[in-house]
Amino acid sequence: MKIYCCLEHTELALDVMVDEIELAPVFEKIENSADKKSCEYCENEAVYVVGN
């Protein structure tokens, strides 16, 4: 499971991941412009991929 999120929604993504997998997720900063996606909670550009 991966969640793409903007800076504003990182805390929400953390809470969702902890609830879903019951482990601390890994935050990866998106640096490659080819990997750019939009935030899953708003229309802003995603800055992090939160996953396990």
N, C-alpha and C positions, 0 to 999 in steps of 0.2 A: 504494500500500500504506500502510495506517495501522495503528498498534498503540495501543490504549488501555491505559495502565498506571498503577498507583499509584506513590507516591513510592518505595516499597521496590524496585520492579522497573524503575526507569528505566534502570539500567545494563544489565540484561538486554535490554530493548527496544532500546537503543542498539547492543549487540553484534549482535542479530538483524538490525537494519536495515542495518548496515554489511556484514554477511555477504551479505545478499540483494541490495542495490543498489550496493554498493561505493562509496558516497558518504556524506558526513556528513548525517544526517537533520536535520529541523527539529523542535524541541520546541515545542509550543503548549500553554499552560496552559488547562485547561477552566474557564471562568468562568461560562458560561451554564448555569443549572440544567437547561434543556431538553436540553442536550447530554450530561448526565451518563450515564455507562455504567460497567460494572464492569471491573476490571482483567482482561486476558486471561490472566494467570498465577495469579490468586487471586480471591477473592470480594470484595475490598475495592473501594471506589469509586475509579474512575480519576481521576487528577489531571492527567495529560498525554496528549496525542495526539502520537505520534511518527510522522513521515511524511516524504515527499520532495517 
